[in-house]
Amino acid sequence: MAKDEDSTADEGSFNPLSALLAQQANREQQVAAMAELAGALRDYYTAVVAEGFDEDQALELTMAFQTDALHQSHDA
């Protein structure tokens, strides 16, 4: 019985580490997704300005694009 209790205690000690590793992986995925979104927003803004929109219009359109992109990512 003592051996079973020890192995359970040992297994329990790994749970916090595995949880921390999972949290870190999740954060890294979120950072990568935000970096990808930032790049897409930059490219979109640049393209809108290149099409002749002024900076205020381009910013407004880019913000709408961002809102749509965020809604789509939450729906997925």
C-alpha positions in Angstrom: 0.0 0.0 0.0 2.8 2.4 0.9 4.3 1.9 -2.6 1.0 2.8 -4.3 0.7 5.9 -2.1 4.2 7.0 -3.1 3.6 6.5 -6.8 0.4 8.5 -6.5 2.3 11.3 -4.7 5.0 11.2 -7.4 2.5 11.4 -10.2 0.8 14.3 -8.5 4.1 16.2 -8.4 4.2 16.2 -12.2 0.7 17.7 -12.6 1.8 21.3 -11.8 4.7 21.0 -14.2 2.6 19.6 -17.0 0.0 22.3 -16.4 2.6 25.0 -16.5 4.0 23.6 -19.8 0.5 23.5 -21.2 -0.1 27.1 -20.2 3.2 28.1 -21.7 2.4 26.4 -25.0 -1.0 28.1 -25.0 0.6 31.5 -24.4 3.1 30.9 -27.3 0.2 30.0 -29.6 -1.6 33.2 -28.6 1.5 35.3 -29.2 2.0 33.7 -32.6 -1.6 34.3 -33.5 -1.5 38.0 -32.4 1.8 38.5 -34.3 0.1 37.0 -37.4 -2.9 39.3 -36.9 -0.6 42.3 -36.5 1.1 41.5 -39.7 -2.2 41.1 -41.5 -3.4 44.4 -40.2 -0.2 46.2 -41.3 -0.5 44.7 -44.8 -4.2 45.5 -45.0 -3.6 49.1 -43.9 -0.8 49.5 -46.4 -2.9 48.1 -49.2 -5.8 50.4 -48.3 -3.6 53.5 -48.3 -2.1 52.3 -51.6 -5.6 52.3 -53.1 -5.9 56.0 -52.4 -7.7 56.1 -49.1 -6.5 58.8 -46.6 -5.0 57.7 -43.3 -8.2 58.2 -41.3 -10.3 56.1 -43.7 -7.6 53.5 -43.9 -7.5 53.3 -40.1 -11.3 53.0 -39.9 -11.3 50.2 -42.5 -8.4 48.4 -40.8 -10.3 48.5 -37.5 -13.3 47.0 -39.2 -11.1 44.3 -40.7 -9.6 43.6 -37.3 -13.1 43.3 -35.7 -14.2 40.9 -38.5 -10.9 38.8 -38.1 -11.3 38.6 -34.4 -15.0 37.5 -34.7 -14.1 34.8 -37.2 -11.3 33.5 -35.0 -13.7 33.2 -32.0 -16.3 31.5 -34.2 -13.8 28.9 -35.4 
